[in-house]
Amino acid sequence: MKVLHIIPSVASVRGGPSQAIIQMVSALRSQGIDAEIVATNDNGKELLDVPLYQLTDQLGEYDNVPIRFFPRFSPNINAVREFAFSWSLTIWLWQHMADYDLIHVHAIFSYASTIAMAIARFKKIPYINRPLGQLCEWSLQQSKLRKDIYLNVIERSNLWHSQFLHFTADQEKSEFEQLGLDIPSFVVPHGVHIPNLIAEARVQIHQLLQVPDHCPIILFMSRIHPKKGLEYLIPALGKLKVQNQDLNFVLAIAGSGEPDYISKIKDLVDTHDLSDRTHWVGFVKGAAKNIYLQGADLFALTSHSENFGIAAIEALAAGTPVLITDGVAIAPMVKEQQIGYVTKLEIEAIAQSLQNFLKNFDQKESAGDRQRFQQVINDKYSWRSISSQLIKIYETIVYKVS
């Protein structure tokens, strides 16, 4: 079975979904599915330095997964650049889409995904769409007028003609159903790799940040973006510092984002007198990312909305408890399995959860929980299990239309 995955960008600057597609396709290929990716060379304001037009599977940064990149139209107009228009991608899809049994489209409201669905409709090639949380309430409220027009004029027909919509959590599916669009759908979450535990990870991160061993490290590791709720997390920590002088903690912020927004967050850190307790780590990956995830004492993701919450799942896979808001779709699982804290997106509520964690923090007890957290995630989110579920759905679709 040949399956083509289409996404506007696989750049790390685009966050978890762009990274998850690499792991998804790798897992599918390991089980015998001939899966490839088509994307533009989008990299935020910049462009990826990658071979264009040809199928390449020799890029270690992308786990040697077969990817074909096409040039993105890149004017100095943010809205146009973000749309990821690519004429050469259009031509290639028109000429080659019929070579595949099934198309798995990732994202909506972007040229690459929209044109892929339109061509698939015209050529009667079955396709699935994974909307990446863009049909959730919070996302639809951002640039609302533009999205309402786009959805009603263009994207609604694309979605209606899809075989299924692919959601990654029940919460994402429930929010979509509130739109009243009668489209078949299924829920298959992202998978995650379970790393081997690093015995001295906590020691290493404390040494890297020059933090005393008794001081818990709270880690934020994600895109630095308004969606992620740092405007709530930082004031909550500032509130704790004022009200509980005896509570020790530091905040490590790992990630990248638009410079203007990062500057705004740094000003917020200063405003709440947290500069002496905040470490700006920048974007990390590979072994360094693993050390931060395993060495931190708490992972915090106080997002407005997450259709899954890949960063939080990665932290749990590393054995680290999480503090997340109820807008993160894995919140019910975290509550049920008692592997972290779930709070409302309110400064007071976040501060209270942080205080509960810090006052009850026990380093030895925390170390003992790590294997249990990993086992929970492995049972529910191993890539082998997830890819097997996807393959069964693929087979159902392909056999139905053949």
LUMLO-500483 format. One record per residue: x, y, z of N, C-alpha, C in turn. Coordinates in steps of 0.2 Angstrom, whole numbers, plus 5000, padded with zeros to 4 digits. Example, Ala and Ser with C-alpha at 12.3 -4.5 7.8 and 13.67 -1.06 7.14 Angstrom:
BEGIN
n.px;n.py;n.pz;ca.px;ca.py;ca.pz;c.px;c.py;c.pz
5066;4972;5039;5062;4978;5039;5066;4984;5039
5064;4989;5035;5068;4995;5036;5064;5000;5039
// end
This chain:
BEGIN
n.px;n.py;n.pz;ca.px;ca.py;ca.pz;c.px;c.py;c.pz
5004;4994;5000;5000;5000;5000;5004;5006;5000
5003;5011;4995;5007;5017;4995;5002;5023;4998
5005;5026;5003;5002;5031;5006;5006;5038;5006
5003;5043;5004;5006;5050;5004;5004;5054;5009
5008;5056;5013;5007;5061;5019;5009;5068;5017
5004;5073;5017;5005;5080;5015;5005;5084;5021
5010;5089;5022;5009;5094;5027;5013;5100;5025
5011;5106;5027;5014;5112;5025;5021;5112;5027
5023;5110;5033;5030;5110;5035;5032;5105;5040
5038;5103;5039;5041;5098;5044;5046;5101;5049
5047;5108;5048;5052;5112;5052;5050;5111;5059
5055;5111;5063;5055;5110;5071;5051;5117;5073
5052;5122;5070;5049;5129;5072;5042;5128;5072
5039;5124;5069;5032;5123;5068;5029;5119;5074
5033;5116;5078;5030;5113;5084;5029;5105;5083
5026;5103;5088;5025;5095;5089;5022;5092;5083
5016;5094;5080;5013;5091;5074;5018;5089;5068
5023;5094;5067;5027;5093;5061;5033;5088;5063
5034;5087;5070;5039;5082;5072;5035;5075;5072
5029;5075;5074;5025;5069;5075;5024;5065;5068
5023;5069;5063;5022;5066;5056;5029;5062;5054
5034;5064;5056;5041;5061;5054;5040;5054;5058
5039;5054;5064;5038;5048;5068;5033;5043;5066
5027;5046;5064;5022;5042;5061;5023;5038;5055
5026;5042;5050;5028;5039;5044;5034;5034;5045
5038;5035;5050;5044;5030;5051;5041;5024;5054
5036;5025;5059;5032;5019;5062;5028;5015;5056
5025;5018;5052;5021;5015;5047;5026;5011;5042
5031;5014;5040;5036;5011;5036;5039;5004;5039
5040;5005;5046;5043;4999;5049;5038;4993;5049
5032;4994;5048;5027;4989;5047;5024;4988;5040
5029;4990;5035;5028;4988;5028;5024;4992;5024
5021;4998;5027;5018;5003;5023;5023;5007;5019
5022;5008;5012;5026;5012;5008;5024;5019;5009
5026;5023;5014;5023;5029;5016;5029;5035;5014
5027;5040;5012;5031;5046;5010;5028;5052;5013
5032;5058;5013;5030;5064;5015;5031;5069;5009
5026;5074;5008;5027;5079;5004;5026;5086;5008
5031;5090;5008;5030;5097;5012;5034;5102;5008
5033;5108;5010;5036;5114;5007;5043;5115;5012
5047;5119;5009;5053;5120;5013;5052;5126;5018
5046;5127;5021;5045;5132;5026;5049;5131;5032
5051;5136;5035;5055;5136;5041;5053;5143;5045
5047;5144;5046;5045;5151;5049;5047;5156;5044
5050;5161;5046;5052;5167;5042;5058;5165;5037
5061;5159;5038;5066;5157;5034;5064;5151;5030
5069;5148;5027;5068;5142;5023;5073;5137;5025
5070;5130;5024;5075;5125;5026;5080;5124;5020
5086;5122;5023;5091;5121;5018;5091;5113;5016
5087;5111;5012;5086;5104;5010;5085;5104;5002
5087;5098;5000;5086;5097;4992;5079;5098;4991
5077;5100;4985;5071;5102;4982;5069;5097;4977
5062;5096;4976;5059;5092;4971;5060;5084;4971
5066;5082;4973;5068;5075;4973;5066;5072;4980
5064;5065;4980;5063;5061;4986;5070;5060;4989
5070;5062;4995;5076;5061;4999;5075;5057;5005
5079;5052;5007;5078;5048;5013;5085;5048;5017
5089;5053;5016;5096;5053;5019;5097;5059;5023
5091;5062;5026;5092;5067;5030;5091;5065;5038
5096;5065;5041;5096;5062;5048;5092;5066;5052
5091;5072;5051;5087;5077;5055;5080;5074;5055
5078;5071;5050;5071;5069;5049;5071;5061;5049
5075;5058;5053;5075;5051;5054;5076;5047;5047
5079;5050;5042;5079;5047;5036;5073;5044;5033
5067;5048;5034;5061;5046;5032;5060;5049;5025
5058;5046;5020;5057;5049;5013;5053;5055;5013
5056;5061;5011;5052;5067;5010;5054;5070;5004
5049;5073;5001;5050;5077;4995;5048;5085;4996
5053;5089;4996;5052;5096;4998;5051;5100;4991
5046;5105;4992;5045;5110;4987;5046;5117;4989
5048;5122;4985;5049;5129;4987;5043;5132;4989
5043;5136;4995;5037;5140;4997;5038;5147;4995
5033;5150;4992;5033;5157;4991;5034;5161;4997
5039;5165;4997;5041;5169;5003;5042;5176;5002
5036;5180;5001;5036;5187;5001;5037;5189;5008
5039;5196;5009;5040;5199;5016;5033;5201;5018
5028;5197;5018;5021;5198;5021;5020;5192;5025
5019;5193;5031;5019;5187;5035;5013;5182;5034
5007;5185;5033;5001;5181;5031;5001;5177;5025
5004;5180;5020;5005;5177;5013;5011;5171;5014
5016;5173;5018;5021;5168;5019;5019;5162;5023
5015;5163;5028;5012;5158;5032;5008;5153;5029
5005;5156;5023;5000;5152;5019;5003;5146;5016
5010;5146;5015;5014;5141;5012;5012;5139;5005
5011;5145;5001;5009;5143;4994;5015;5140;4990
5014;5136;4986;5019;5133;4982;5017;5130;4975
5018;5134;4970;5016;5132;4963;5019;5125;4961
5025;5124;4962;5028;5118;4960;5025;5112;4964
5023;5113;4970;5020;5107;4974;5013;5106;4970
5010;5111;4968;5003;5110;4965;5004;5105;4959
5009;5107;4955;5010;5103;4948;5012;5096;4950
5016;5095;4955;5018;5088;4956;5012;5084;4959
5008;5087;4963;5003;5083;4966;4998;5082;4960
4997;5086;4956;4992;5085;4950;4995;5079;4946
5001;5079;4945;5004;5074;4940;5005;5067;4944
5006;5067;4950;5008;5061;4954;5003;5058;4959
4998;5062;4961;4994;5059;4966;4991;5053;4965
4989;5051;4959;4986;5045;4957;4991;5039;4958
4997;5040;4959;5002;5035;4960;5001;5032;4967
4997;5035;4971;4996;5033;4978;4989;5030;4980
4988;5025;4984;4982;5022;4986;4978;5026;4991
4981;5031;4995;4978;5034;5000;4982;5041;5001
4979;5046;5003;4982;5052;5004;4980;5054;5012
4985;5055;5016;4984;5057;5023;4986;5065;5023
4982;5069;5024;4983;5076;5024;4983;5079;5031
4988;5083;5033;4989;5085;5039;4989;5093;5039
4984;5096;5043;4982;5103;5043;4977;5105;5039
4974;5111;5040;4969;5114;5036;4971;5122;5036
4967;5126;5032;4969;5133;5032;4976;5134;5030
4979;5130;5026;4985;5131;5023;4985;5129;5016
4989;5132;5011;4989;5130;5004;4990;5123;5003
4996;5121;5006;4998;5114;5004;4992;5109;5006
4989;5109;5011;4984;5105;5013;4978;5106;5009
4976;5112;5008;4970;5113;5004;4970;5111;4997
4976;5112;4994;4976;5110;4987;4977;5103;4986
4980;5100;4991;4980;5092;4991;4973;5089;4991
4969;5092;4996;4962;5089;4996;4958;5090;4990
4959;5096;4987;4955;5098;4981;4957;5094;4975
4964;5092;4974;4966;5088;4969;4964;5081;4970
4964;5079;4976;4962;5072;4978;4954;5071;4976
4950;5076;4978;4943;5076;4976;4942;5075;4969
4946;5079;4965;4945;5079;4957;4947;5073;4954
4952;5070;4957;4955;5064;4954;4952;5057;4958
4948;5059;4962;4944;5053;4966;4949;5048;4969
4954;5051;4973;4959;5048;4977;4956;5048;4984
4955;5043;4988;4953;5044;4994;4958;5047;4999
4956;5051;5003;4960;5055;5008;4957;5056;5015
4962;5056;5020;4960;5058;5027;4963;5065;5028
4960;5068;5033;4962;5075;5035;4963;5074;5043
4969;5076;5045;4971;5077;5052;4971;5085;5053
4966;5088;5056;4966;5095;5056;4970;5099;5061
4974;5095;5065;4979;5098;5070;4976;5103;5075
4970;5101;5077;4967;5106;5082;4964;5112;5079
4965;5113;5073;4962;5119;5070;4955;5120;5069
4951;5114;5071;4944;5115;5072;4942;5115;5079
4946;5116;5083;4945;5117;5090;4943;5124;5092
4939;5125;5097;4936;5132;5098;4941;5138;5098
4946;5136;5102;4951;5142;5103;4954;5144;5097
4956;5139;5093;4960;5140;5086;4955;5144;5081
4949;5142;5081;4944;5145;5077;4943;5152;5079
4944;5154;5085;4943;5161;5087;4949;5166;5085
4954;5163;5083;4960;5166;5081;4959;5168;5074
4960;5175;5072;4958;5177;5065;4952;5174;5063
4947;5175;5067;4940;5172;5066;4937;5174;5059
4937;5180;5057;4933;5182;5051;4937;5178;5045
4943;5178;5045;4947;5175;5039;4945;5167;5039
4946;5164;5045;4944;5157;5045;4937;5155;5044
4932;5159;5046;4925;5158;5044;4924;5158;5037
4927;5163;5033;4927;5164;5026;4930;5158;5023
4936;5156;5025;4940;5151;5022;4936;5144;5023
4934;5143;5029;4930;5137;5030;4924;5136;5026
4920;5141;5026;4914;5141;5022;4914;5141;5015
4919;5144;5012;4920;5145;5005;4924;5139;5002
4929;5137;5005;4934;5132;5003;4934;5125;5007
4936;5126;5013;4938;5120;5017;4932;5115;5019
4926;5118;5019;4921;5114;5021;4920;5108;5016
4920;5110;5010;4919;5105;5005;4925;5100;5005
4931;5102;5006;4936;5097;5006;4935;5093;5012
4933;5095;5018;4932;5091;5024;4926;5086;5022
4921;5088;5019;4915;5084;5018;4917;5078;5014
4921;5079;5009;4923;5074;5004;4929;5069;5007
4931;5071;5013;4937;5066;5016;4933;5060;5018
4937;5054;5018;4934;5048;5020;4933;5048;5028
4938;5051;5031;4938;5052;5038;4941;5058;5040
4940;5061;5046;4944;5066;5049;4948;5062;5055
4954;5064;5055;4958;5060;5060;4960;5065;5066
4957;5063;5072;4958;5067;5078;4963;5063;5083
4966;5067;5087;4971;5063;5091;4969;5063;5098
4963;5065;5100;4960;5065;5107;4953;5065;5106
4949;5062;5111;4942;5063;5112;4940;5070;5112
4944;5074;5116;4942;5081;5117;4942;5085;5111
4947;5084;5106;4947;5087;5100;4941;5085;5096
4939;5079;5096;4933;5076;5092;4927;5080;5095
4926;5080;5101;4920;5083;5104;4920;5090;5102
4925;5094;5102;4925;5101;5100;4923;5102;5093
4925;5097;5089;4923;5097;5082;4916;5096;5081
4913;5091;5085;4906;5090;5084;4902;5095;5086
4904;5100;5089;4900;5106;5091;4899;5110;5085
4903;5109;5080;4902;5113;5074;4896;5111;5069
4893;5105;5071;4888;5102;5067;4889;5100;5060
4895;5098;5059;4897;5095;5052;4897;5088;5053
4893;5085;5049;4892;5078;5049;4897;5074;5045
4903;5073;5048;4909;5070;5044;4911;5064;5048
4912;5058;5045;4915;5053;5049;4922;5054;5052
4923;5052;5057;4930;5053;5060;4932;5047;5065
4938;5047;5067;4941;5042;5071;4946;5046;5076
4947;5043;5081;4952;5045;5086;4958;5040;5086
4964;5042;5084;4970;5039;5085;4975;5044;5087
4978;5043;5093;4983;5048;5096;4989;5048;5093
4994;5053;5094;5001;5052;5092;5004;5047;5096
5009;5044;5094;5013;5039;5097;5019;5043;5100
5023;5040;5104;5029;5043;5107;5034;5037;5108
5041;5039;5108;5046;5034;5109;5047;5035;5117
5048;5029;5120;5050;5029;5127;5058;5028;5128
5061;5033;5130;5068;5033;5131;5070;5029;5137
5076;5027;5136;5079;5023;5142;5081;5029;5147
5080;5027;5154;5081;5032;5159;5088;5033;5160
5090;5040;5160;5097;5042;5162;5098;5042;5169
5102;5038;5172;5103;5038;5179;5104;5045;5182
5108;5049;5179;5111;5055;5182;5108;5061;5179
5102;5060;5175;5099;5066;5172;5097;5072;5176
5095;5071;5182;5093;5076;5187;5100;5080;5189
5105;5076;5190;5111;5079;5192;5114;5083;5186
5113;5081;5180;5116;5084;5175;5113;5091;5173
5106;5091;5174;5102;5097;5172;5104;5102;5178
5104;5100;5184;5106;5105;5189;5113;5108;5188
5117;5103;5186;5124;5106;5185;5124;5111;5179
5120;5109;5173;5120;5114;5167;5117;5120;5169
5112;5121;5174;5109;5127;5175;5112;5130;5182
5117;5126;5185;5120;5129;5191;5114;5130;5196
5110;5125;5197;5105;5125;5202;5106;5121;5208
5105;5123;5214;5107;5118;5220;5102;5112;5219
5105;5106;5222;5101;5100;5221;5094;5100;5224
5093;5104;5230;5087;5104;5233;5082;5108;5230
5083;5111;5225;5079;5116;5221;5075;5113;5215
5069;5112;5216;5065;5109;5210;5066;5113;5204
5066;5110;5198;5066;5113;5192;5060;5112;5188
5056;5117;5186;5050;5117;5182;5052;5119;5175
5050;5114;5171;5052;5115;5164;5046;5117;5159
5047;5122;5155;5043;5123;5150;5047;5122;5143
5044;5117;5139;5048;5115;5133;5043;5115;5127
5042;5120;5123;5037;5120;5118;5039;5126;5114
5035;5127;5109;5035;5133;5105;5034;5139;5110
5037;5144;5109;5036;5150;5113;5031;5154;5109
5024;5154;5111;5019;5156;5107;5013;5158;5111
5009;5163;5109;5003;5165;5114;4999;5159;5116
4998;5154;5112;4994;5148;5113;4996;5145;5119
5002;5145;5121;5005;5141;5126;5004;5143;5133
5001;5149;5134;4999;5151;5141;5005;5153;5145
5011;5155;5143;5016;5158;5147;5014;5164;5151
5009;5168;5148;5006;5174;5152;5002;5172;5158
5001;5165;5159;4998;5163;5165;5003;5159;5170
5007;5155;5167;5012;5152;5171;5017;5156;5174
5019;5162;5171;5024;5166;5174;5021;5170;5180
5015;5173;5179;5012;5177;5185;5011;5172;5190
5009;5166;5189;5007;5161;5194;5014;5160;5198
5019;5159;5195;5025;5158;5198;5027;5164;5202
5026;5170;5199;5028;5176;5203;5023;5177;5209
5017;5175;5209;5013;5175;5215;5015;5170;5220
5018;5164;5218;5021;5160;5223;5027;5163;5227
5031;5166;5223;5037;5169;5225;5036;5174;5231
5030;5178;5229;5029;5183;5234;5025;5181;5240
5021;5176;5239;5017;5173;5245;5021;5168;5249
5026;5164;5246;5029;5159;5249;5037;5159;5248
5040;5164;5252;5047;5165;5251;5051;5159;5253
5048;5154;5256;5052;5148;5258;5052;5143;5253
5048;5144;5247;5047;5139;5242;5053;5140;5237
5057;5135;5236;5062;5135;5231;5060;5132;5224
5062;5135;5219;5060;5133;5212;5064;5137;5207
5065;5134;5201;5068;5138;5196;5063;5136;5190
5063;5141;5185;5059;5139;5179;5064;5139;5173
5064;5134;5169;5068;5133;5163;5064;5133;5157
5065;5138;5153;5061;5139;5147;5065;5137;5141
5063;5132;5138;5066;5129;5132;5062;5129;5126
5064;5132;5121;5060;5133;5115;5062;5139;5110
5059;5139;5105;5060;5145;5100;5053;5148;5099
5054;5154;5096;5048;5158;5094;5049;5164;5091
5044;5168;5089;5045;5175;5086;5049;5180;5091
5055;5183;5089;5058;5187;5093;5054;5192;5097
5049;5195;5094;5045;5201;5097;5041;5198;5103
5039;5192;5102;5035;5188;5107;5039;5186;5113
5045;5183;5111;5050;5181;5117;5052;5187;5121
5053;5193;5117;5055;5199;5121;5049;5201;5126
5043;5200;5124;5037;5201;5128;5037;5197;5134
5039;5191;5133;5039;5186;5139;5044;5187;5143
5050;5189;5141;5056;5191;5145;5054;5197;5150
5050;5202;5147;5048;5208;5151;5043;5205;5156
5039;5200;5155;5034;5198;5159;5038;5194;5165
5043;5191;5164;5048;5188;5169;5050;5193;5173
5053;5199;5170;5056;5204;5174;5050;5207;5179
5044;5208;5176;5039;5212;5179;5037;5208;5186
5037;5201;5185;5036;5197;5191;5042;5195;5195
5047;5198;5194;5053;5197;5198;5056;5190;5198
5056;5187;5192;5058;5180;5192;5064;5179;5188
5068;5185;5186;5074;5184;5182;5079;5180;5185
5080;5180;5192;5085;5176;5195;5083;5169;5196
5077;5167;5194;5075;5160;5195;5073;5158;5188
5074;5161;5182;5072;5159;5176;5078;5158;5171
5079;5152;5168;5084;5150;5164;5081;5150;5156
5084;5154;5152;5082;5153;5145;5087;5148;5141
5084;5143;5139;5088;5137;5137;5089;5137;5129
5084;5140;5126;5083;5140;5119;5081;5134;5116
5081;5133;5110;5078;5126;5107;5083;5121;5108
5081;5115;5110;5085;5109;5112;5082;5103;5108
5087;5099;5106;5085;5093;5103;5090;5087;5105
5088;5081;5103;5092;5075;5103;5094;5074;5111
5100;5072;5112;5102;5070;5119;5101;5076;5124
5102;5082;5122;5101;5088;5127;5093;5088;5129
5089;5087;5124;5082;5087;5125;5080;5082;5130
5083;5076;5129;5081;5070;5133;5084;5072;5141
5089;5075;5141;5092;5076;5148;5087;5081;5152
5085;5086;5148;5081;5091;5151;5074;5088;5153
5071;5084;5148;5065;5081;5150;5065;5076;5156
5071;5072;5156;5071;5068;5162;5074;5071;5168
5078;5076;5167;5081;5079;5173;5076;5084;5177
5071;5087;5173;5067;5092;5177;5062;5088;5182
5060;5092;5187;5056;5089;5192;5048;5090;5190
5046;5094;5186;5040;5095;5184;5040;5099;5177
5035;5096;5173;5034;5099;5166;5028;5103;5166
5028;5109;5164;5022;5114;5164;5020;5116;5157
5014;5115;5155;5011;5117;5149;5004;5119;5150
5004;5126;5151;4998;5129;5153;4994;5132;5147
4993;5128;5142;4990;5130;5135;4983;5132;5136
4981;5137;5131;4974;5138;5130;4971;5132;5127
4974;5129;5122;4971;5123;5119;4977;5119;5115
4976;5113;5116;4981;5108;5113;4976;5102;5111
4977;5100;5104;4972;5095;5102;4975;5088;5104
4981;5088;5107;4984;5082;5110;4989;5084;5115
4994;5087;5114;4999;5089;5119;5005;5085;5119
5009;5085;5113;5014;5081;5112;5020;5082;5117
5021;5088;5118;5027;5090;5123;5025;5087;5130
5019;5087;5132;5018;5084;5138;5018;5077;5138
5016;5073;5133;5017;5066;5132;5024;5064;5132
5029;5068;5129;5036;5067;5129;5039;5067;5136
5036;5072;5140;5039;5073;5147;5037;5067;5151
5031;5064;5150;5028;5059;5154;5032;5052;5151
5034;5052;5145;5037;5046;5142;5044;5046;5145
5047;5052;5147;5053;5053;5151;5053;5052;5158
5047;5051;5160;5046;5049;5168;5044;5055;5172
5043;5061;5169;5042;5067;5172;5035;5069;5173
5033;5071;5179;5026;5073;5180;5024;5079;5177
5018;5080;5175;5016;5086;5171;5011;5090;5175
5011;5097;5174;5006;5101;5176;5003;5104;5169
4997;5103;5168;4994;5105;5162;4987;5108;5163
4984;5112;5158;4978;5115;5159;4973;5110;5156
4966;5112;5158;4961;5107;5155;4960;5108;5148
4963;5113;5144;4963;5114;5137;4968;5109;5134
4972;5106;5137;4976;5101;5134;4973;5094;5134
4972;5091;5128;4967;5086;5127;4969;5079;5131
4975;5079;5133;4977;5073;5137;4975;5074;5144
4972;5079;5146;4970;5081;5153;4966;5075;5156
4961;5072;5153;4957;5067;5157;4962;5061;5158
4966;5059;5154;4971;5053;5155;4976;5055;5161
4978;5061;5161;4983;5063;5166;4979;5062;5173
4973;5065;5173;4969;5064;5180;4968;5057;5181
4966;5053;5177;4964;5046;5178;4970;5042;5180
4976;5043;5177;4981;5039;5179;4985;5042;5185
4983;5048;5187;4987;5051;5192;4994;5052;5191
4996;5055;5185;5003;5056;5183;5004;5064;5183
5001;5068;5186;5002;5075;5186;4996;5079;5188
4996;5085;5187;4991;5090;5189;4988;5093;5183
4981;5094;5184;4977;5097;5179;4973;5103;5182
4974;5109;5179;4971;5115;5182;4967;5119;5177
4963;5123;5179;4960;5128;5174;4965;5133;5172
4964;5137;5166;4968;5142;5164;4967;5148;5168
4969;5148;5174;4968;5154;5178;4974;5155;5182
4977;5161;5183;4983;5162;5187;4983;5159;5194
4977;5160;5198;4976;5158;5204;4976;5150;5205
4973;5147;5200;4972;5139;5200;4979;5136;5198
4983;5139;5194;4989;5137;5192;4994;5138;5198
4994;5143;5201;4998;5144;5207;4997;5139;5212
4990;5138;5213;4988;5133;5218;4991;5126;5217
4991;5124;5211;4993;5117;5209;5001;5117;5209
5004;5123;5207;5012;5123;5208;5013;5123;5216
5010;5126;5220;5011;5126;5227;5010;5119;5230
5005;5115;5227;5004;5108;5230;5010;5104;5228
5012;5105;5222;5018;5101;5220;5024;5103;5224
5026;5109;5224;5032;5111;5228;5032;5109;5235
5026;5110;5238;5026;5108;5246;5026;5101;5247
5024;5097;5242;5024;5090;5243;5030;5086;5239
5035;5090;5236;5040;5088;5232;5045;5083;5237
5046;5077;5234;5051;5073;5238;5055;5070;5232
5061;5071;5232;5066;5069;5227;5066;5062;5226
5066;5058;5232;5067;5051;5231;5060;5048;5229
5055;5050;5231;5048;5048;5229;5047;5049;5222
5049;5055;5219;5049;5057;5212;5053;5052;5208
5059;5050;5210;5063;5046;5206;5059;5039;5206
5056;5037;5211;5052;5030;5211;5046;5030;5206
5043;5036;5205;5037;5037;5200;5039;5036;5193
5045;5038;5191;5047;5038;5184;5045;5032;5180
5047;5026;5182;5046;5020;5178;5038;5019;5178
5034;5021;5183;5027;5020;5182;5024;5025;5177
5027;5031;5177;5024;5035;5172;5026;5033;5165
5032;5030;5164;5034;5028;5157;5030;5022;5155
5028;5018;5160;5024;5012;5158;5017;5014;5156
5014;5019;5160;5007;5021;5158;5008;5023;5150
5013;5027;5149;5013;5030;5142;5015;5025;5137
5019;5020;5138;5020;5015;5134;5014;5010;5132
5010;5009;5137;5004;5005;5136;4999;5009;5132
4999;5015;5132;4994;5019;5128;4996;5022;5122
5003;5024;5121;5005;5028;5116;5011;5025;5112
5013;5019;5112;5019;5017;5109;5017;5017;5101
5022;5019;5097;5021;5020;5090;5019;5014;5087
5022;5008;5089;5020;5002;5086;5012;5001;5086
5009;5002;5092;5002;5001;5093;4998;5006;5089
5001;5013;5089;4997;5018;5085;4997;5017;5078
5003;5015;5075;5004;5014;5068;4999;5008;5066
4999;5003;5070;4995;4997;5069;4987;4999;5068
4985;5003;5072;4978;5006;5072;4977;5010;5065
4982;5014;5063;4981;5018;5057;4981;5013;5051
4985;5008;5051;4985;5003;5046;4979;5000;5045
4975;4998;5050;4969;4995;5049;4964;5000;5046
4964;5006;5048;4960;5011;5045;4961;5012;5038
4968;5012;5036;4970;5013;5029;4967;5007;5025
4968;5001;5027;4966;4995;5024;4958;4995;5023
4954;4998;5028;4947;4998;5027;4945;5003;5021
4949;5009;5021;4947;5014;5016;4949;5011;5009
4955;5009;5008;4957;5007;5002;4953;5001;4999
4952;4996;5003;4948;4990;5001;4941;4992;4999
4938;4997;5003;4931;5000;5001;4931;5003;4995
4936;5007;4993;4935;5011;4987;4938;5007;4981
4941;5001;4982;4945;4998;4976;4939;4994;4972
// end
